């Protein structure tokens, strides 16, 4: 945070988003990536699968699953569909 800023982290982020469209766009992209990471990791654990087991069921390298769960990889729709199918889930995308 910038020196002298008074307020919460949410206030700081809101202010930065208003100041810079580039910041807002990058923040939104990162938010999507991290939400996907958490969601996939959570669903995998609920299914009692290791990363290797999920990768095998989805016909993906284990390293791909690991990178997605770390938020280091933005998966393609094809990869997301394979993961959803391996988890016996349906992939749903919304524009709101």
Protein Blocks (a to p, Z undefined) as FASTA:
>chain_A
ZZhiacdfklmmmmmmmmpmklmmmmmmmmmmmmmmmmmmmmmmmnopafklmmmmnopa
fklmmmmmnopaccdfklmmmmmmmnopacddddZZ
